[in-house]
């Protein structure tokens, strides 16, 4: 499903995000792979802690957008999964944040399985601060002023929010997958077993998960450097060691 240009512009106008020419240019590319992502050879940028701080503090202003970023970062979910969350998947009947967020099977990629992700304190703070609209069942409802008012925030609109946040902060190479890839790589670097990470990411196989994980050059260097323990003893050193052992054994002075 693709959002119409009219509705897309209405959504952006409501957010007061960017001049019209930039909006049109963004919409033209909204149904292709993100150019920034393509420039990184098809892999989304891994965000540094400083860049994450910038995106939350300077990239977006509304609590809705900050909550959207937090959900994607702290659950490692896909954009399409975040925007299709219902309020009841996140809040209980009293409006309190649940202990776990439920990503329903019908909204996951390939509709493989429902999964639940624990809500950590960092995410809970943003969800408690955010107040979803009362007139919609969606966690992130669409613009109430146009025809899609009864639906959720469109994926293309979420992608645009990410783009604008990056423009504001000067961060390059980011795509909507950056939050997900950052989270999964952070867990991998922390030594979390891949099978556990797979339960969180919802990937069908470990091979699919591997594609999301970034390996840095220094990690490769460290891994290769660890092989130095396998180095054989140098011939000269070996001969010297052997001579010492032989002399001590056969020419040990008698008492």
Secondary structure as UniProt FT lines:
FT   HELIX           5..15
FT   HELIX           20..28
FT   TURN            29..31
FT   HELIX           35..38
FT   TURN            39..42
FT   HELIX           49..54
FT   HELIX           55..59
FT   HELIX           63..75
FT   HELIX           79..83
FT   HELIX           87..89
FT   TURN            93..94
FT   STRAND          100..103
FT   HELIX           105..107
FT   HELIX           109..111
FT   STRAND          115..118
FT   HELIX           121..129
FT   TURN            134..135
FT   TURN            139..140
FT   TURN            144..145
FT   TURN            147..150
FT   HELIX           155..169
FT   HELIX           177..189
FT   TURN            190..191
FT   HELIX           194..201
FT   HELIX           206..210
FT   TURN            211..212
FT   HELIX           217..225
FT   HELIX           226..230
FT   HELIX           235..250
//
